[in-house]
Amino acid sequence: MPWVKRLVVLLLVLGTIFLIGRRPITRPKLIAEWLQAGDVQVRAARAGAGDTTILFIHGYGESMLSWRGPIDALMRRYKVLAIDVPGFGGSDKPAGPYDLGTQTRRLTDLLDRWTTGPVIVAGHSMGGELALSLALHRPDRVVGLMLVSPAGAGLSDRLDSLAPTSIDVISLAGAAATAGVLPIHDERWLAEPKERAEYFPATDSAYRAALGSVLKTFDFAALKDSIGQVRQPVLLIWGRMDPTIPFAIGERMAAQLPCRRFVPLEATLHRPHQSDPDTVTALMLSFIRDHRCATPSDSSSH
């Protein structure tokens, strides 16, 4: 019957259009939630299982998404907690303060409220300094550190002496970067409520203000005289070509740490966990499995 054939063809055409117009349905790997941390709420994601929690803390101007590679691998074997540092990503952005002491108190409260048992903290850049500060303040909870180009002992000379006008420019650039280079949303990886997923940092004056406030009040060299007091085992990963926190600072930091595994990465800049996530993940997995102290003279190179 001709009308039956026409109906079948019509249904096939409509079905094809429907399939072409749809995006593939993939379930996000993580679900965002907002956890209290002192006087603020932070965007967080939890996954995995185990007695030890791996806490991920990102660097300046970034979000938990910067750790996607290592998180994807580690959450299959361990319990992970990834956060946006207060002032960044999808976390609260109060007017301030954002100094090291205040941020450490916020993250300490996060540990006490939302984790139990031992914690290994992974931190990059500014997040590495926060990880070191947590280790110093809570040696009863923090049993190890995995640091990627951490701050704490200073930045490059050009960043250590920023003029007020430079801070304003960096704040604007950092906010703009969230539109492309450093996005804070990925619906394929992190599920969020619609209203949260529509938040756009590049147009948020509170976010730009937070970026500037951090640069003015957060001391990126505040721990230079305290690094030797960190007694926990430390995995220290550093790119030899890091322009933000030069490798020479990493060498000095490694020399001060009593219990460390120092891994220089050749031809690598400031974000090896993003440019070479497989290498960084493999180093982290090895460290978590066995983070007993290495001798002070031990170091590796890649």
C-alpha positions, 0 to 999 in steps of 0.5 A: 500500500503506497501510504504505508510506504510513505509513512515508513519513509517519513518515520525513518526520516524523522528518526534520523533527524532526531538522532542527528539533533541529539547529543550523545547521552553520557553520565557525568563521572562526578556530581557537584555539591556545596560543602560548608568550609568555615564561613563559606561554601565550596563546590566539591565532588566526592567519589571512590572508597577507602580509609584514606581520602585524597584531597585535591586543591587547585592553583590560582585562577583554576578549579577542580577541573584542572585535576581531571586526569589524576582524579579519573584514575585515582577515584577508581581505587581510592576515596577522593575529594576535589574542591574549588578553593574559596574565591574560585570556580563555583565556590563562594566569593566573599569580599575577603579575606584570602590570606593564607591563615584564613584559607587554611582555617577554611580548609581545616574546617572542611577536613573536620566536617567532611572527612574521616581518617587519614588524608593525603593532600594533592596541591598545585601552585597556590594549592600546594602552599595550602596543602603544606599549610594543612600538613603543618596545622593538622599533622594528626590528619594529613599523612602525606602530600603530593605537590606539583610546582607548589608555592610557599617559597616564592614565585618568579621575580617578575611575579613577586613584585607586581604593581597594583596596575598589574594585579588589575590586569591579571585579575581581568585576564584570569576571569576571561580565561574561564571562558576558554582556557580554564573553564570551570564547567564540563557537563560530561565530567561534572553534573551540576544544577542548571542554575549553577552550571550557567554561572559564568565567572568572566562576567562576575565582578565578585570573581574578579575582585577575589582574584585581585584580593588573593594577589594582594593578600595571599603571601606566596612565600609565607612558608619559606622558613617553615618547609623544614618542619613538614614531617609527612612524606612528600611527593614533589613534582616540578617542571624544569622549565616552569616560568611561574615558580622556577625549578631552582625554587623547587630544588631549594624546597626539596633540600629542606623537606626531611621526607621527600621524593623529588621528581623533576620533569624535563621540558615541562612548564607549570602545569604538568598534571594537565600537560602530562596527566599520565606521568603525574598520575603514575607518580601519584599512584606509586606514592600512595601505594608506598609513601614511606620516607625516602632518604634525603639524597633520593630523587628521580628524573623524567 
